[in-house]
Amino acid sequence: MKIVVAVDGSAYTRKALDYLVAHRAQFVEGNELILVNVCAAIPPHASRHISKELLHEYYAEESAKVLDPVKAQLAQLGVSNYSIQSRHGNAAAEIVAAANEADAGLIVVGTRGHGALGRALMGSVATNVIADAERSVLLVQ
């Protein structure tokens, strides 16, 4: 099974990865992990004034800030069966799109667990992934 794991560099990403590894037989062994990092997109009114090369470099640097520690964590935990996707845009939409493109059986998202009031006031990537995904979503708090 392919499992898309949303990674954003937060402590919640670390908890989600720790959970997957703690349940290695169920989530890691025999499965393909697809780590998806989504950078916020530069608004079109600003990006049109930036060269494509510079924009690409910016997104690569921002993704590396998140992904390098995640790679180190996975290496320390002995996990090597993963691939990485760096995307930019709306985080929830890009996570769902990555899962659809990969035909993943599961999406894993770390969450703060703000509760209903917090989600209503602030919104939530996890809430939007759940709403938009047509596959199973595992939230790790």
C-alpha positions as CSV (number, residue, x, y, z in Angstrom):
1,M,0.0,0.0,0.0
2,K,1.1,3.6,-0.6
3,I,0.8,5.9,2.3
4,V,1.1,9.7,1.9
5,V,2.6,11.4,5.0
6,A,2.2,15.1,5.2
7,V,5.4,16.7,6.6
8,D,5.7,20.3,7.6
9,G,8.6,20.3,10.0
10,S,6.5,20.7,13.1
11,A,6.6,18.6,16.3
12,Y,3.3,17.1,15.0
13,T,5.1,15.7,11.9
14,R,7.7,14.1,14.2
15,K,4.9,12.6,16.3
16,A,3.2,11.2,13.2
17,L,6.4,9.6,12.0
18,D,7.2,8.2,15.4
19,Y,3.7,6.7,15.5
20,L,4.2,5.1,12.1
21,V,7.5,3.6,13.1
22,A,6.1,2.5,16.5
23,H,3.5,0.5,14.5
24,R,6.1,-0.5,11.9
25,A,4.6,-3.8,10.9
26,Q,1.3,-2.1,10.1
27,F,2.4,1.1,8.4
28,V,6.1,0.8,7.3
29,E,7.1,-2.7,6.4
30,G,5.8,-3.7,3.0
31,N,4.4,-0.3,2.3
32,E,5.6,2.7,0.3
33,L,5.7,5.9,2.2
34,I,5.4,9.1,0.2
35,L,6.4,12.2,2.2
36,V,4.7,15.3,1.0
37,N,5.9,18.8,1.9
38,V,3.9,21.8,0.7
39,C,5.3,25.3,0.7
40,A,3.0,28.2,0.7
41,A,2.9,29.6,-2.9
42,I,4.2,33.0,-3.7
43,P,1.2,35.1,-4.8
44,P,1.0,35.5,-8.6
45,H,1.3,39.3,-8.4
46,A,4.7,38.8,-6.8
47,S,5.9,35.7,-8.6
48,R,5.5,37.3,-12.0
49,H,8.4,39.6,-11.1
50,I,10.7,36.7,-10.1
51,S,12.6,34.5,-12.5
52,K,11.4,30.9,-12.7
53,E,14.9,29.8,-11.6
54,L,14.9,32.0,-8.5
55,L,11.4,30.8,-7.6
56,H,12.3,27.2,-8.1
57,E,15.4,27.8,-5.9
58,Y,13.3,29.4,-3.2
59,Y,10.8,26.5,-3.1
60,A,13.7,24.0,-3.0
61,E,15.4,25.8,-0.1
62,E,12.1,26.0,1.9
63,S,11.4,22.3,1.3
64,A,14.9,21.4,2.4
65,K,14.5,23.2,5.7
66,V,11.6,20.8,6.4
67,L,12.8,17.6,4.7
68,D,16.4,17.4,5.8
69,P,15.5,16.9,9.5
70,V,12.8,14.4,8.4
71,K,15.3,12.4,6.4
72,A,17.6,12.4,9.4
73,Q,14.8,11.2,11.7
74,L,13.9,8.4,9.3
75,A,17.5,7.3,8.9
76,Q,17.9,7.2,12.7
77,L,14.7,5.1,12.8
78,G,15.9,2.7,10.1
79,V,13.3,3.7,7.5
80,S,14.4,3.8,3.9
81,N,11.3,2.8,1.9
82,Y,10.1,6.4,1.2
83,S,10.0,8.9,-1.6
84,I,9.7,12.7,-1.3
85,Q,7.4,15.2,-3.0
86,S,7.9,18.9,-2.7
87,R,4.9,20.9,-3.7
88,H,3.7,24.5,-3.4
89,G,0.2,25.9,-3.1
90,N,-2.7,25.1,-0.7
91,A,-1.4,22.5,1.7
92,A,-4.6,20.5,2.0
93,A,-5.3,20.5,-1.7
94,E,-1.7,19.4,-2.6
95,I,-1.7,16.6,0.0
96,V,-5.0,15.3,-1.4
97,A,-3.7,15.7,-5.0
98,A,-0.5,13.7,-4.1
99,A,-2.6,10.9,-2.6
100,N,-4.9,10.8,-5.6
101,E,-2.0,10.8,-8.1
102,A,-0.2,8.0,-6.1
103,D,-3.5,6.1,-5.6
104,A,-2.5,5.9,-1.9
105,G,-4.5,3.8,0.5
106,L,-4.0,6.2,3.4
107,I,-3.1,9.8,4.2
108,V,-1.3,10.5,7.5
109,V,-1.4,14.0,9.0
110,G,-0.1,15.2,12.3
111,T,-2.4,17.6,14.1
112,R,-2.4,19.9,17.0
113,G,-5.9,18.9,18.1
114,H,-7.4,22.4,18.6
115,G,-10.9,21.0,18.9
116,A,-14.0,22.1,17.1
117,L,-13.9,25.8,18.2
118,G,-10.2,26.1,17.2
119,R,-10.9,24.6,13.8
120,A,-13.9,26.8,13.2
121,L,-11.9,30.0,14.1
122,M,-8.5,29.1,12.5
123,G,-9.2,26.4,9.9
124,S,-7.0,23.4,9.7
125,V,-5.0,21.6,7.0
126,A,-6.1,18.3,8.6
127,T,-9.8,19.3,8.6
128,N,-9.6,20.2,4.9
129,V,-7.7,17.0,4.1
130,I,-10.5,15.0,5.7
131,A,-13.2,17.0,3.9
132,D,-11.6,16.7,0.5
133,A,-10.0,13.2,0.6
134,E,-11.7,10.2,-1.0
135,R,-9.5,7.8,0.9
136,S,-8.7,7.0,4.6
137,V,-7.0,9.7,6.7
138,L,-5.1,8.9,9.9
139,L,-4.7,11.9,12.2
140,V,-1.9,11.6,14.8
141,Q,-2.1,14.0,17.8
